[in-house]
């Protein structure tokens, strides 16, 4: 099974429960960080493409901030949930991959990839394809805004097996390789145990991601016809400057068309 197929299988399996299982994720505050960057570096246009939109949480949050939103995602099941989301009735959701998006998506003032969908692009070729696709989706003065996990985050979160006790639910996760290297693929095993009567049910999935270092991101962006105009650190949903690969959780990048 390819890495893309593993990612698809993971999200297809949990689509109906994704929002419940990720209820602690403050998508609204994360989107606010993106909007702040768009307002600072963008053209002021409000036509936005939410690439890797998942169940549409970020799409609705962008719309509530005045954007005209179209979204797409790798997982048909996640797109189905997005189309059913309250508040998303007038939004357009499509199925497609970051590196192979649906046709006809051009002229956007903003392309946003929220909550690290680009970490699922393994290898520089996939990252280059996705960044090239985003460049082609942008209006001449548009901006691409995306976040990526830092090497420090991967090492803090996945270098040792971890169990989170949430009452009638336990979540366990660990990276298959205990040593996580810069620019390396990170394969993480997740197991969810939930009480069901007198017993327990188990849901298992593998997530295959890759750390993309700042150096790699900038090099591949240039090869894709983009220019990185800003990079801000994120700790939770708070921005930090300058961005730090070891201390911060993510880096929020802003890019525009080169030239």
ABEGO torsion letter per residue (X at the ends): XBAAAAAAAAAAAAAAAAAAAAAABBAAAAAAAAAAAAAAABAGBABBBBBGAEAGAAAAAAAAAGBBBBBBBABAAAAAAAAABBGAAABBBBBEBAABBBBGBBGBABBBBBGGAAAABBEAAAAAAAAAAAAAABBAABBBBBBBBBAAAAAAAAABBBBBBAEABBBBBBBABABBBBGBBBBBBBBBBBBBEABBBBBBBBBBBBBBBAAAAAAAAAAAGBBBABBBBBBEABBBOBBBAAABABBBBBBBBBX
